[in-house]
Amino acid sequence: MTFTFTKDKYNNCHKASAINSQIDQIIKIMTDSINERQPIESIILDATIWHDQTRVARLCVYTSNSNFYCLISPRLEFAFSYNLTEMLTNVINYIRQEFSLTTQQNVFILAHDFSQGDGRLAPIFSSIKAI
Amino acid sequence: MASILLLGPDWRTHYIRDAISSKASIFCADNLSQLDDIEKFDFLVTCGFDKRIKKDVLDLFEPKKRLNIHATYLPFGKGIGTALFSLLFPVTIGSTIHILRPQIDQGEILTQSIMDPPDLNETQRQLYHRWVKHAADLFIDNFDSILNCDLEYCIQSAEFKTPYLSRNDSELLVSLLPKTWDSTVEQVYDLSLLLSLRSAFNEKCTE
């Protein structure tokens, strides 16, 4: 099954299931004291990621210094219905096609780095930038 | 011969009892209310004991004679669901022997040991059992020094974020995994990455 992307804002208006917001409250404690909320005003793409007929994530993109930065909000109830690496690869390919990027322009996927001490995350996707 | 009250579930305490019974007199229990003569013991040791122990009971023992065997590398992983926590929010993994204080998992550290990183194909359940044995072995290996009160203690570092996951929080996160406790470490790491993505999104985008 393939991943597809739509820019239809209508899809984003539907609330994801409550489990997502419940878990957001849990993970919030890992970042609250470090980062104040910093909304981005220059989003150039707001899209929905579909896997087969399911909306599995929301994707927002902004640019800075000619690089492209992706923010992804996966719906956790579908987390294991697809291959995560494959989804992220599809996101990067989609951005490259959508904005006709040159090889000099990078696409980064942003993620918070929760690790502490000597904790090591499993092999992380090479284009993921920890913030 | 020193007498030790070892509190915790049978499957955890009996392994320790069998290993050290030639060096001390061990009494295993899984409930404090069964006992009315706690003061007769020289040491109070807990291992997987999930109930709070009152200060007046703790005060019956000198600090180095009231210990908890904890299967995380403190200050990481306090409370419930510690193995899951240590993978979702990756930290050094290992075991700790610390002094029991009224506040759960907050006491001074007597000794610690780091574990090798888990194999990606290992399930959470397998990792947990290996981890529990690692913690028990840390106690067994240091038992002579513990008996002699030879170990120096240090205060837990306050440098790291050490959130407490409640049982509800842990179960909610486990419910996302495809085989709950039999999910592999790799799948837990995938969930960790998904949480990291959501966290970054939530900080910068509005729903």
Interface residues (C-beta under 8 A of the other chain):
Chain A: I19 N20 Q22 I23 D24 I26 I27 K28 I29 M30 T31 S33 N35 R37 Q38 P39 I40 I43 R58 C60 L71 I72 S73 P74 L76 E77 A79 F80 L84 I109 L110 A111 H112 D113 F114 S115 Q116 G117 D118 G119 R120 L121 A122 I124 F125 I128 A130 I131
Chain B: Y73 F76 S86 L88 F89 P90 V91 T92 I93 I114 P117 L120 F160 K161 P163 L165 D169 L172 L173 S175 L176 L177 P178 V185 E186 Q187 Y189 D190 L191 S192 L193 L194 L195 S196 L197 R198 S199 A200 F201 N202 E203 K204 C205 T206 E207
